[in-house]
Amino acid sequence: MNCIWITVDSFRQDHIHCYRPEGPTDPTGDSFPVHTPSLDRLAAEGVLCTRLRSEALPTVPCRRGIFTGRRVFPWPDEPPRKGMYISFNLPGWRPLPEEDVTVAEHLSERGYVCAMIVDVYHLMKPSQNFHRGFQCYEWIRGQEYDQWHSQPLPEGYLEAHLKPGIELGPGRLRVLDQYLKNQMYREGDQDFQAARVFRTAIEWLERNHAHNSFFLYVDSFDPHEPHEAPRRFTDMYDPDWDGPDLVYGNMYRRDELTAAEHHHLRAQYAAECSLVDYWVGRLLDAVDRLGLRDNTLVVLVSDHGKIMGEWNHYGMPPEDTGLELNAVPCLIRHPSGENAGARFTSWLYNTDVTATMLDLLGVEPKPLTDGESFWPAVASDAEFRDHAVVGHGHMVSCWEGDWLYLVNTNQEAAALYNLAEDPFRQTDVADPYPSVREDLKARVEAVAEGA
C-alpha cells in the first residue's frame, strides 16, 4: 500500500464545510460558509476525526511529532541553533534530534520510495534535517519570511498592502516586505504558493506512481498568512472590496480596523482555504487518473488554526488558545473504503495519526514512538483518549469534553472554561467547578512529569 500524507498549515476546522456547514463563528462579525468541496469529498470517502490536537505547537514542534510519532511537549532542554532567523526562540522549535527515527527513515528501510514536497521554509532552514530519510525532496521557495529574493520593492508597492494612517515600524513590516519581494514575479494563478506545491506533487506522482510502494509527504504552508489567493477565490467572500490589498493581519489589532477591513481579512483567509481545497482536489483527481485509489492511503491534517480578530488579534498568540487556534481537520481515506463516512469523536494527537498510518500500511511501529493507532476504535466510535494535553510556548492546555483548562506558565496562573457555553472564553469557571479544575490540573502535571 502507498501513502500520501498532506499537511496544510493553519487550517481552522470551522473553515471546512463538512465540519461546520454554517461557517466560522466571529464574535465581532457575520458568519459565512466556506467553500471546500474537495475536503468534503475526502471526508465522505474516509474518516473524519473531530478532536485532533497537535500535542506541541506551533509549526516546527508539530512537524517533529508528525515525522517521528514522538511527543515534543513537555519541552526538552534544547539549545537554540544558528540559521533560524525567525523562530522567536519558542520551545520545541528545534531540528529533528539525531536519536529520533523518522517515518521516512523507517519506511525507506522497508522498501518504500519516500518523497517530500514542501514550501514550509521553517523545515528547510540550516540544521533542521526534516528531509532526513527521503530519497527525493523539493523545497518550493517564497513563503512568508523565506529569504529567497532580495530586490528592493518598487515605490508604493508595500503601501498598496497597508491600511492608511497607521504607523508601522520595520519590525512589524519585515515579514510582509520579504513576502512581497518573494511574490513580485508571479505571472498567474499557477504561480501562487499552493498551486506550485500541489502541481509539483502531481508531477512527482505522474513520474513515480509505478513504484511498488511509495510515501509522498506534501506540506503546504497555505492557508498560513500572508493570506493571498487568486481573485476568483477572494470574490467568493468579498466581491465588492476596493480598498488596499490587506494580506497580513498580524501587523494590526482588531480595534485598529473597520468592520469592512476586518471582513476583508477574514475573506482573504477563507479564500486561501478554498484555494488549498481546490489544489487538494486536483491531487486527488491525479490519484484517480493514475489508477492509485485502490492501493493508496490518503491522510490530511493541519497543525493549528488561526486567530482572525478574536481577542483583538490576528495570527496565533499562545494566549489565544481555544477552538479557533487548536481545532483542526484530520481526514483519512483507506483505499478499500474501510470506515468510509465515519466520524471519530475521541481525542487524539498528531503522533497518533503517525502511528495509525504505519498500522494501516502494515508496517511495524517504529522505534521511539509515543503515538498509538486509533483505527481499531473508529468503526464503533469507541473512546481512544479521554483528554488531550497541549504545549504552545508558555501556555499549556488540557482538553476534556467541553472543558478547557489553561495554564500560563509565565504568570503561574490557570483558568477553566466550558467551551460549550462559552466558546470565546469570557468567563473563568474554576471556582464553581473545583473538582473539574483539580482533575484537569492533575492531567497536565502527569504529562509534565512524563507519566
Secondary structure, DSSP 8 states (H G I E B T S, - for coil): -EEEEEEETT--GGGSTTT-TT----TTS-------HHHHHHHHHSEEEEEEE-SEESHHHHHHHHHHS----S-------TT-SS-TT-TT-S---TT---HHHHHHTTT-EEEEEE--GGGGSTT--TTTT-SEEEE---STT---------TTTTGGGS-TT----HHHHHHHHHHHHHHTT--SGGGSHHHHHHHHHHHHHHHHTTSSSEEEEEEE-TTSSS----HHHHTTT-TT--S-----GGGS-GGGS-HHHHHHHHHHHHHHHHHHHHHHHHHHHHHHHTT-GGGEEEEEE-S---EESGGG-EE--GGG-SHHHH-EEEEEE-TT-TTTT-EEEEEEEHHHHHHHHHHHHT----SS------HHHHTTT--SBS-EEEEETTEEEEEETTEEEEEETTTTEEEEEETTT-TT-----TTT-HHHHHHHHHHHHHHHTT-
